[in-house]
């Protein structure tokens, strides 16, 4: 299933706007007092205002060879969630490595380098990696949805 848009709820449009545009460098494609939308690859990520919002967990694919660079880039912008002492989580069964952090609403955002995708990049990791390579994955309970990159 390919999902081209994902809507999550937020209690604070402005703080999410600042975080995703300024910290992660995502392009804002729509903004109003009730909703903000970002371009992530070919996917639209929407945050819609709601008085009460439950945190979500979603993942953004990054180039398969860029987890170390992504970690260093992200650490200068945000605290990393660790598993014990590990900042990069090794999913051997998936042949993937992931980095986790919170956004402004305590959503768990995951940057995942899937080795089987063979999407290595020779470019330095930075904001542009969210435009060129990402595929969003929404994880809530056992539901998994893959978005078009």
N, C-alpha and C positions, 0 to 999 in steps of 0.2 A: 504494500500500500504506500503510495506517495502522497504526502501531505504537503501542500504548498504554503499553508498558513497555520500558525499556532497562536492561540489566544490564552494568555495567563492573566490572572487577576492581581491587582496591586492596590494597596491602601494609599500609595503616594506616587502619583504620576511623575511629579517633578524630580523626585530623588532617583527614580528609575531612569528617567530621561537623562539626567546628568551622568549616572553611572554607565549606562550602555553607550552613550555617545562620547563622553569625555574619557572615561577610564578604558573601555574596550574599543572605542573608536568606530562603533557601528553607525551606519548612515540612517538618519531619521528620514522616513518617507511620509509620515503623517503625524501631526501632533495637535491635540485639542485638550481642553480641561478633563475630558473623560477617557481619552485613549492616546497611546503613543505607539507607533509602529516603526520597526527597524528592518533593514534589509540584511539578511544573513545568507550569503550565497544567493540561491534562487528562492529562498524561503522568506516569508514575512513573519516576523515575530511581533505580536501585539501584546501590549499590557493595557488592560482595561480597568478603570477605576471600580472598586467595590469596597464598601465600608469595612467588611471583614474578608480577608484573603488567606487561604491556606498556602503555605510554601510548597513549591514544586521541586522536582529534580529533572533537569534536562541536560543533554550533552551536545557539544559542538565538535565535530571532527576537525582535526588539524592534520597537517602533513605527517606522514608516518615516521619521519626521521627528525621531528622537531620538538619532542617532549622536553628535552633539556633546555633548549632555547626558550620554549614557551614558559617553562617554570621561571627562568631568570627574568623574562620580560614581565610576567604577571606579578612576581614577588615585589617588584618596584611599584606596583599599583594596588595590590590587595594582599591580605593575609591568606595563606594557603591552609586548607584543612588537611591534617595529617592522619595517617594510619600508624599509630605509634610514633616512630621517628621518620617514617617514609613520607616524603612529599609527592613522589611519583609512585602511583600504585601500579604494580605489575599484574596484569590479568593474563597469566600464562595460557589458560584454556582458550582465551579469546585472541591470543597473540596481539595484545594491545597494552598500552600504558596510558594512565589517566591522571589528571590533576584536578583537584576539587577546590571550590571557593564559594563563598556566599555573595549574593548581590545585596541590594539595599533592603529587600523584603525577606531576606534569609532563604531565598530560593537557593538550592544547591546547583551550581553551574559546574559542569564537567567539561574539560578539554580532553579529548581522547585521540590518541595516535594509534590507529588500527593498522598494524603492519601488513595485513593481507590486502589492504586497499592499493598498495603499491603507488601511493600518491606522494612520494618523496619530493622535496623541493630543495633547490640550491639557494633560494632566496633567504635572507635573514628573517627570522620570525618577527612579526609585528602586526599592527592593525590590519594590514592588507590580507593576512592569512584568514581573516574572518569573512572576507568577500570572495576569495578565490576557491577555497577548498571545503568550506563547511557543509556538513549535513547535520541538521538538528535532529535530535532524538529525544522524545518526551518519555520520561520514566515516572510513573506514579502507580505504585502497587505493582501489578503484573502487566500493566498495559504498556506496550512499546509502540511508538509511531515513528516512522522514518519520514523525514521531510526532504524534499528535493533540494539538491545542492547545485 
